[in-house]
Amino acid sequence: MNELGYFMLWAGIIFLMMRFGCGAHVMGHGHGKTRHGKHGKGPPEGQTTEGLRWIPPADDVDPVCGKTVSTETAKPSVYDGHVYYFCSRDCRERFEAAPAQYLADDKAKHPLAQPENKHA
């Protein structure tokens, strides 16, 4: 009988920990009590992401050959968080092989895009 009481004590402690402690989320309790909304994902309370949607420009310039391309028919590639559009697969492969080479040329053409403060 002593073992049964010991078992019930530990079962009660585990139940309370799972119900109100760290395991509350695992058991499905405590929804909406996190800092960032449901399941800790998404924007903070009071803020929505409605209306935030990235729309590509209608036309863009191929950084390899300099042609103006329609983004609907272009071959896209993502580098360093930016989407670049290419007129052909060949231009895209050249860019992906050495993107710094083509981006350095782009920065020389647009000096305002360079960072203002350089740290030593």
N, C-alpha and C positions, 0 to 999 in steps of 0.2 A: 504494500500500500504506500510505503514511503517513496518508492520509485515513481509511482503514478503522480503523486503530488509534485515531485521534482520535475517530471516531464511537463505537467500542466503549467508550472511556473515559467519554464523556459518557452513553452509554446505561447503563453500570454505575452512575454517580453518580445518575442519575435513578431507576434501579431501587431503589437503596439508600434514597434519600429517600422514595420512595413506599412502600417496604416497612416502614421503621422510623421515618421522620420524620413530618412533618405530613400526608402523604398516606396514612398507615397506615389511618386511618378510612375514607377514600374507597375504598381497595382492599379493605375488608372485614376488615382485621386490627386487632387491638387492642381487640376488643369486651370489655367488662367492665373495662377499665382506666381508665375515666373516673371522676370523683369522684362522680357521682350515678347510678351504675348504667349499664345498657345505653343507649347513644346519648345519655347526658347528661340523660336525662329521668327523671322519677319521683323517689321519695323516696331519701334516702341509704341506704347499705347497712345492713341490720339493721332497717329500719323498713318497715312495710307500710301500705297504705291500705285494707286490708280492714276492713270495719266502719265506715268513714267514708262516710256517705251522708246527704245532706240529705233529710229527710222533711218535707213541709209540714204545718202544723197542720191539724186537722180543720175548725176554724172560725177566721175572722179578722174584724176590723172594717174596713169600708170607710172609708178616711180622708176621703172626700168627704162622704158622707151619714151616716155613723155606724152603718149597719146591720150586723148580724152576718151574714156570708155563709159558705156552705160552700165550702171551697177547691176541691172537685172540680168545682163548677159555676160558680165565679167567673171573672171576666175578669182575668187577671193582668197585671201590668206591673212591669218592673224599673227601679229608679231608685237610683243611687248604691250599687249592690251589694246592695240589698234588694228582696225581692219583695213587692209590695202587691197585694191582691185587692179586686175591685170587684164590686158587685151588677149593674152594667149597663155596656154599652159607653159610654153617655153619661158616667157617673161616671169611667170610666177616661180618656176623652178630656179631661174637665175637669182631672183630675189631671196628665196629661201636658202640658197647656198651661201650667200654673203649679204645679209640684210643691212649690215652696218655700212657697207660701201654705198648703197643706194640712198640710205637715209642721211649719210654725211653730205651727199650731193644736194639733197633736199634742204638741209639746214643751211648750206651755203647760199642757196637761192632765196631763203627766207630768214634773214638774220634776226628778226624779231622773235622767232621761235626758239632761239638759243637761250639757255638760262642766264639770268642777269648776274647772279653771284656765283663765282667759282671759288671753292674752298681749296686751300693748299694741302 
